[in-house]
């Protein structure tokens, strides 16, 4: 069985996110590509978050950068700066209380950014302004597989 993997042409796993995908650059989402989704996948969900907030030396919370769900099962990538999604795809609310991608902007230290992709056995009901906790609750019992791509960033000031 093929393993479910997520990658980016902009950075490798456990390497640094290029500046253009952060608040110090264009603040656009990186290109993402995946393969090996299990049979029976009906949709994908993506969560990008930072468990090191606010300070990697003393993390107090996980900061959510992007929430996307109901990505069609026949899709295997999101382009750089993804904004126009296929019919039915929805974006949730990040921790800036906004919909869409917001890139790394760590106040102190080098943070880790987790790009988590979930293969689901269903298409989730549309929810207005869904948050990460609400999405995780909606996905419960529907996750066929998950994969993760981690990258780091430290502000260059």
Buried (B, 14 or more C-beta within 10 A) or exposed (E): EEEBBBBBEBBEEEEBBBBBBBBBBBBBBBBBBBEBBEEEBBBBBBBBBBBBBBEBEEBEEBBBBBBBBBBBBEBBBBEBBBEEBEEEBBBBBBBEEEBBBBBBBBEBBEBBBBBBBBBBBBBBEEEEEBBBEBBBEBBEEBBBBBBBBBBBBBBEE
